[in-house]
Amino acid sequence: MADSYTHGHHPSVLRAHEWRTVENSAAYVVSELHPGSAVLDVGAGPGTITVDIARRVAPGPVLGIDASADVVARATEFAASEGVANVSFAVEDAYALDYPDAAFDIVHAHQVLQHLARPVDALREFRRVAGGGIVAARDVDYEGVLWYPLIPALAEWHDVYLRVHRLVAGDPAAGRKLKAWAREAGFAEVASSASLWLFESDEERAWWGESWAERALESSFAEHAVGLGVTDRTGLERISSGWHEWAAAPDGWFLMPHGEIVARG
Ligand SMILES: C[S@@+](CC[C@H](N)C(=O)[O-])C[C@H]1O[C@@H](n2cnc3c(N)ncnc32)[C@H](O)[C@@H]1O
């Protein structure tokens, strides 16, 4: 069985994920994306990064897999609407991939290992299907996020988020641990780097802040937070108001540090 996924696929979550491209989420691996490469994108979600990868490696085959059938259907529609033919999507579990050893040149996973209870086991499985190729992964470090203004409800959000994430599955501080996990999984070479997302313009604050204002009340995160007894409906309403306040603050600034690895061997 796949682990539970903290955020789920509520429209407020998908709006946040559909902004993602190779440029803003996988720049560290661009130099490895060559025409003709066979790529597996694990935990592809709505598939915007996957489709971007497919354009870059065409005519190489790109496969996006995800544990959620709903999001696989959405990604398939997105690829068709973009007219990208060398990409397909399937429901699969990251821990037990249905492909032979060395089936891919590149195995890519963006914001996935943080949600897995056994990230090292998953990396071992990625290593198996990558064979002599590479495994590329990037995860945020939610313990290291920074923001301004110091709205009390955002400090409450941070505390609730970290606890919910740990209780549901995985590790919100994955970013800083990717290198250690890859070494434990047995890779001979692990190149490690880091990059940031900064949300601060009026448009970025409206998109990110309003997405979280809605997620706090309506997504799987909200259900888990109450169901696990981490907070109650009143707490979620405070958090949602805090995100509205942040989105409306002209000085608003939110920084997310990410760890990245390119592992081989
Ligand atoms: C944060 S989303 C990232 C989506 C996409 N990579 C992106 O960055 O836009 C994590 C995705 O991993 C998927 N996922 C979680 N556990 C999984 C597992 N064991 N096997 C496959 N996919 C999984 C979730 O369903 C979700 O779509």
The ligand as an SDF file (V2000), in Angstrom:
LIG
                    3D

 27 29  0  0  0  0  0  0  0  0999 V2000
    3.7290   17.0400   -3.7380 C   0  0  0  0  0  0  0  0  0  0  0  0
    3.0760   16.0180   -5.0100 S   0  0  0  0  0  0  0  0  0  0  0  0
    4.2870   16.3230   -6.2630 C   0  0  0  0  0  0  0  0  0  0  0  0
    3.7290   16.2150   -7.6600 C   0  0  0  0  0  0  0  0  0  0  0  0
    4.7190   16.5690   -8.7770 C   0  0  0  0  0  0  0  0  0  0  0  0
    5.9360   15.7670   -8.7140 N   0  0  0  0  0  0  0  0  0  0  0  0
    5.0300   18.0290   -8.7480 C   0  0  0  0  0  0  0  0  0  0  0  0
    6.0590   18.4120   -8.1890 O   0  0  0  0  0  0  0  0  0  0  0  0
    4.1920   18.8140   -9.2430 O   0  0  0  0  0  0  0  0  0  0  0  0
    3.5050   14.3430   -4.4800 C   0  0  0  0  0  0  0  0  0  0  0  0
    2.8460   13.2790   -5.3320 C   0  0  0  0  0  0  0  0  0  0  0  0
    3.3820   12.0080   -4.9270 O   0  0  0  0  0  0  0  0  0  0  0  0
    2.3380   11.0630   -5.0060 C   0  0  0  0  0  0  0  0  0  0  0  0
    2.6860    9.9050   -4.1700 N   0  0  0  0  0  0  0  0  0  0  0  0
    2.7140    9.8380   -2.8210 C   0  0  0  0  0  0  0  0  0  0  0  0
    3.1020    8.5970   -2.4160 N   0  0  0  0  0  0  0  0  0  0  0  0
    3.3290    7.8690   -3.5460 C   0  0  0  0  0  0  0  0  0  0  0  0
    3.7540    6.5310   -3.7940 C   0  0  0  0  0  0  0  0  0  0  0  0
    4.0330    5.6770   -2.8000 N   0  0  0  0  0  0  0  0  0  0  0  0
    3.8800    6.1350   -5.0790 N   0  0  0  0  0  0  0  0  0  0  0  0
    3.6160    6.9810   -6.1090 C   0  0  0  0  0  0  0  0  0  0  0  0
    3.2070    8.2630   -5.9290 N   0  0  0  0  0  0  0  0  0  0  0  0
    3.0690    8.7110   -4.6670 C   0  0  0  0  0  0  0  0  0  0  0  0
    1.0990   11.8180   -4.5470 C   0  0  0  0  0  0  0  0  0  0  0  0
   -0.1080   11.1870   -4.9760 O   0  0  0  0  0  0  0  0  0  0  0  0
    1.3310   13.1880   -5.1640 C   0  0  0  0  0  0  0  0  0  0  0  0
    0.6910   13.3310   -6.4180 O   0  0  0  0  0  0  0  0  0  0  0  0
  1  2  1  0
  2  3  1  0
  2 10  1  0
  3  4  1  0
  4  5  1  0
  5  6  1  0
  5  7  1  0
  7  8  2  0
  7  9  1  0
 10 11  1  0
 11 12  1  0
 11 26  1  0
 12 13  1  0
 13 14  1  0
 13 24  1  0
 14 15  1  0
 14 23  1  0
 15 16  2  0
 16 17  1  0
 17 18  1  0
 17 23  2  0
 18 19  1  0
 18 20  2  0
 20 21  1  0
 21 22  2  0
 22 23  1  0
 24 25  1  0
 24 26  1  0
 26 27  1  0
M  CHG  2   2   1   9  -1
M  END
$$$$
